[in-house]
Amino acid sequence: MKTAIQAELPPELLSQAQAYVNEGWMPNLNDLLTEALRRYLESHASELTATFIRDDVAWGLHGHD
């Protein structure tokens, strides 16, 4: 199941994304944005995990909600 989202993009970013599609690098903007988001999330997963761990430790040490 897929979920539709609405996003506002700066014109320059949209133009660059559309150029990749027009040049055949991706079949359409949906696929390009899905791949870009997937890569972003994968590349930042360790940072996010570290942040969660730090927050949990801080909460455990200081008991703040």
N, C-alpha and C positions, 0 to 999 in steps of 0.2 A: 504494500500500500504506500502510495506517495502522498506527500502533503505539499500543497501549493503555498508559496510565500510571495510577498511583495517586498521589493527592496528599491531604495533610491540609490542610484549610482551617479557619480560625477560624469559629465559628458565625455571627458577624456578617457576614463576607464571603460565606459561602454563602447566607445569608438575602438579602443585597443582590443577589447574582447570580441567585438563584431569582426574585426580584421582577422583574428585567428580563425573564426568560423568561416569567413569568406575565403581564406586561403586553404581551407580544408583540414586544418589541424584538429578541429572538433566538428561533429555533425551539426550542432546547434548551441545556442546560448545556455539552455538548460543543462546540457551535458558538460559544458565548460565550467559553469558555476558549481555544479555538483562535484566535479573533479577538483576544482580549486579549493572548495570547502573541505573535502576529504583530505587533501594534502596538507592544508593548514592545520586541521585537527590532529592528524598523525604527527606532524612535526612539532606540535606544542603539547603533546600528551604528557611527556615527562615533566615539563614545567608545571602543568596543571596538577599532576600527581604530587609533585614536591610542595606545591602551594597547599593542597589539601592536608598533607602530612604536617606541615608547619602549623597550619591552623588547628589541627587536632591536638598537637603537642601543646600549643599555647593555651588552648581551652583546658586541656588536662592539668596543666601547671597552674593556671590562674582561675579556672572555673567560670569564666565569663561566657554568657550565652549570646 
